[in-house]
Amino acid sequence: MEADSRLSDRIADSILSMIVVERRFLPGSKLPNENELSEELNVSRTTLREAIRILATGGILEIRRGKGTFVREDFKANQSQDFSILNSAKVKVRDLYEMRLIFEPEAAYYAALRGTEEEIQRIVALGEEIERRIRQKKDRTEVEQAFHKSIARATHNEFMNQLMPVIYEGINKGVTLSKVHEEAVQATLVDHKILIDFLKARNGEGARNAMRIHILHAMEQLPME
């Protein structure tokens, strides 16, 4: 029961991240139905319901009988002010990617060693969704964010999660730039597959190196101005 409780807490945190950091769901927005969301998060509907109950109790979600689950209209996401410089200053793409290069390979290392089976499976599912979107030429920004966020969350290091607003900025820039750099898109497909294989094998050193190579490829192939 304790393990189930911890899982529902983590799933609640993941949904909160979708609202606050990824901004997939704004105040008043309806969440996907139980089947879709439980499949995306790779958990049972029972665990999902408990996570939703946690967020409803916390004043973040509202369950409307017969209509679904919504982000409360009066919910205000308090974004961390520590990274407000991103909104007020011109940050160079190279600076953002160097920040990613410092932190994300280590995140991949610890995720491989510490991530639960559910967390690794979510990373795999998101990687597959990124590949589908690339091949269908659809926007993948939100899924890329969720992919890297899931790796950070699997480290079970709260400081790493607090850095994600900076990491997201780099991901957004990279996805935007890669739209006109096919070489970078194809490298992403290959790099993600190698990274995922190392994560599934619980090979920390391999995951670390794969993430480092992935970011270095982007820095080589995209304009870093």
C-alpha positions as CSV (number, residue, x, y, z in Angstrom):
1,M,0.0,0.0,0.0
2,E,2.8,2.4,0.8
3,A,4.4,1.8,-2.6
4,D,1.1,2.5,-4.3
5,S,0.8,5.7,-2.3
6,R,4.2,6.8,-3.4
7,L,3.3,6.0,-7.0
8,S,0.1,8.1,-6.8
9,D,2.1,10.9,-5.3
10,R,4.6,10.8,-8.2
11,I,1.8,10.6,-10.8
12,A,0.1,13.6,-9.1
13,D,3.4,15.4,-9.4
14,S,3.7,14.5,-13.1
15,I,0.2,15.9,-13.8
16,L,1.0,19.0,-11.8
17,S,4.1,19.4,-14.0
18,M,1.9,19.2,-17.1
19,I,-0.1,22.1,-15.8
20,V,2.6,24.3,-14.2
21,V,5.8,23.6,-16.3
22,E,4.7,22.2,-19.6
23,R,1.5,24.3,-19.6
24,R,-0.4,21.7,-21.5
25,F,-3.5,22.4,-19.4
26,L,-4.5,25.9,-18.5
27,P,-7.0,27.0,-15.8
28,G,-10.4,25.8,-16.9
29,S,-9.0,23.1,-19.2
30,K,-10.3,19.6,-19.2
31,L,-7.9,16.7,-18.7
32,P,-7.9,13.8,-21.1
33,N,-10.2,10.9,-20.2
34,E,-9.1,8.2,-17.7
35,N,-8.1,5.7,-20.4
36,E,-6.0,8.2,-22.4
37,L,-4.2,9.7,-19.4
38,S,-3.6,6.4,-17.6
39,E,-2.1,5.0,-20.8
40,E,0.1,8.1,-21.3
41,L,1.3,7.9,-17.7
42,N,1.6,4.2,-17.9
43,V,-0.3,3.5,-14.7
44,S,-3.6,1.9,-13.7
45,R,-6.8,3.9,-13.6
46,T,-6.9,3.3,-9.8
47,T,-3.6,5.0,-9.4
48,L,-4.6,7.8,-11.7
49,R,-7.8,8.4,-9.7
50,E,-5.8,8.6,-6.5
51,A,-3.4,11.1,-8.0
52,I,-6.4,13.2,-9.3
53,R,-7.9,13.0,-5.8
54,I,-4.6,14.3,-4.3
55,L,-4.6,17.3,-6.8
56,A,-8.4,17.9,-6.2
57,T,-7.8,18.0,-2.4
58,G,-4.9,20.5,-3.1
59,G,-7.2,22.9,-5.0
60,I,-5.6,22.3,-8.4
61,L,-8.1,20.0,-10.1
62,E,-11.9,19.9,-10.0
63,I,-13.9,16.8,-10.6
64,R,-17.3,17.6,-12.3
65,R,-19.6,14.6,-12.2
66,G,-20.6,13.4,-15.7
67,K,-18.3,16.0,-17.3
68,G,-14.7,15.0,-16.4
69,T,-11.8,16.5,-14.5
70,F,-10.7,20.1,-15.0
71,V,-8.0,22.4,-13.9
72,R,-9.7,24.8,-11.5
73,E,-10.6,28.1,-13.0
74,D,-9.0,30.0,-10.1
75,F,-5.8,28.0,-10.1
76,K,-2.7,30.2,-10.5
77,A,0.6,28.5,-11.3
78,N,3.4,30.1,-9.3
79,Q,6.3,29.7,-11.6
80,S,9.7,29.8,-9.9
81,Q,11.0,33.4,-9.9
82,D,14.6,32.2,-9.8
83,F,14.6,31.8,-13.6
84,S,12.7,35.1,-14.4
85,I,15.8,36.2,-16.3
86,L,14.7,34.0,-19.1
87,N,11.7,36.2,-19.6
88,S,13.5,39.5,-19.3
89,A,16.8,39.0,-21.1
90,K,18.1,37.6,-24.4
91,V,19.6,34.3,-23.6
92,K,21.9,32.9,-26.2
93,V,21.1,29.4,-27.6
94,R,24.6,28.3,-26.9
95,D,24.3,29.3,-23.2
96,L,21.1,27.2,-22.9
97,Y,22.7,24.2,-24.6
98,E,25.8,24.5,-22.4
99,M,23.5,24.4,-19.4
100,R,21.9,21.3,-20.7
101,L,25.3,19.7,-21.4
102,I,26.2,20.3,-17.7
103,F,23.1,18.7,-16.2
104,E,21.3,16.4,-18.5
105,P,24.0,13.7,-19.0
106,E,24.1,13.3,-15.2
107,A,20.3,13.2,-15.1
108,A,20.3,10.4,-17.6
109,Y,22.9,8.5,-15.5
110,Y,20.9,8.7,-12.3
111,A,17.6,8.0,-14.1
112,A,19.1,4.8,-15.4
113,L,20.1,3.7,-11.9
114,R,17.1,5.1,-9.8
115,G,14.1,5.3,-12.1
116,T,11.2,2.9,-11.4
117,E,10.0,0.6,-14.1
118,E,6.9,2.8,-14.5
119,E,9.2,5.9,-15.0
120,I,11.4,4.1,-17.5
121,Q,8.3,2.9,-19.4
122,R,7.0,6.4,-19.6
123,I,10.3,7.7,-21.0
124,V,10.1,4.9,-23.6
125,A,6.5,5.8,-24.5
126,L,7.3,9.5,-24.9
127,G,10.3,8.6,-27.1
128,E,8.1,6.6,-29.3
129,E,5.6,9.5,-29.5
130,I,8.4,11.9,-30.4
131,E,9.4,9.6,-33.3
132,R,5.8,9.4,-34.5
133,R,5.5,13.2,-34.5
134,I,8.8,13.7,-36.3
135,R,7.8,11.2,-39.0
136,Q,4.3,12.8,-39.3
137,K,5.9,16.3,-39.4
138,K,3.9,17.4,-36.3
139,D,5.0,19.8,-33.6
140,R,6.8,17.8,-30.9
141,T,7.8,20.6,-28.4
142,E,5.5,19.5,-25.6
143,V,6.4,15.9,-26.0
144,E,10.1,16.7,-26.0
145,Q,9.6,18.6,-22.8
146,A,7.8,15.8,-21.2
147,F,10.5,13.3,-22.4
148,H,13.3,15.3,-20.8
149,K,11.2,16.1,-17.7
150,S,10.5,12.4,-17.2
151,I,14.2,11.7,-17.3
152,A,14.9,14.4,-14.7
153,R,12.0,13.1,-12.5
154,A,13.4,9.6,-12.6
155,T,16.6,10.8,-10.9
156,H,14.6,11.4,-7.7
157,N,16.6,14.5,-7.2
158,E,14.4,17.5,-6.5
159,F,17.0,20.1,-7.5
160,M,17.2,18.6,-10.9
161,N,13.4,19.0,-11.3
162,Q,13.7,22.7,-10.2
163,L,16.1,23.3,-13.1
164,M,13.6,22.2,-15.7
165,P,12.4,25.7,-16.7
166,V,15.9,26.4,-18.0
167,I,16.2,23.0,-19.7
168,Y,12.8,23.6,-21.4
169,E,13.9,26.9,-22.8
170,G,16.8,25.1,-24.5
171,I,14.5,22.3,-25.8
172,N,12.1,24.9,-27.2
173,K,14.9,26.7,-29.0
174,G,16.2,23.4,-30.3
175,V,12.9,22.1,-31.7
176,T,12.2,25.5,-33.4
177,L,15.7,25.5,-35.0
178,S,15.6,21.9,-36.1
179,K,12.4,22.5,-38.1
180,V,14.7,23.8,-40.9
181,H,17.6,21.5,-40.2
182,E,16.6,18.0,-41.3
183,E,20.0,16.6,-40.3
184,A,19.4,17.6,-36.7
185,V,15.9,15.9,-36.8
186,Q,17.3,12.6,-38.1
187,A,20.1,12.8,-35.4
188,T,17.4,13.2,-32.8
189,L,15.7,9.9,-33.9
190,V,19.0,7.9,-33.7
191,D,20.2,9.6,-30.5
192,H,16.9,9.1,-28.6
193,K,16.8,5.4,-29.5
194,I,20.4,4.8,-28.2
195,L,19.6,6.7,-25.0
196,I,16.4,4.8,-24.4
197,D,18.1,1.5,-25.0
198,F,20.7,2.4,-22.3
199,L,17.9,3.5,-19.9
200,K,16.0,0.2,-20.4
201,A,19.3,-1.7,-19.7
202,R,19.9,0.3,-16.6
203,N,23.3,1.3,-17.9
204,G,24.1,4.6,-16.2
205,E,27.4,5.3,-18.0
206,G,25.8,4.4,-21.4
207,A,22.9,6.7,-20.7
208,R,25.2,9.5,-19.6
209,N,27.3,9.3,-22.8
210,A,24.2,8.9,-25.0
211,M,22.7,12.1,-23.6
212,R,26.0,14.0,-23.9
213,I,26.3,12.9,-27.6
214,H,22.7,13.9,-28.2
215,I,23.2,17.4,-27.0
216,L,26.6,17.8,-28.7
217,H,25.0,16.7,-32.0
218,A,22.5,19.5,-31.6
219,M,25.2,22.0,-30.8
220,E,27.1,21.0,-33.9
221,Q,24.1,20.9,-36.3
222,L,22.1,23.9,-35.1
223,P,23.1,27.6,-35.2
224,M,24.3,28.5,-31.7
225,E,23.8,32.3,-31.8
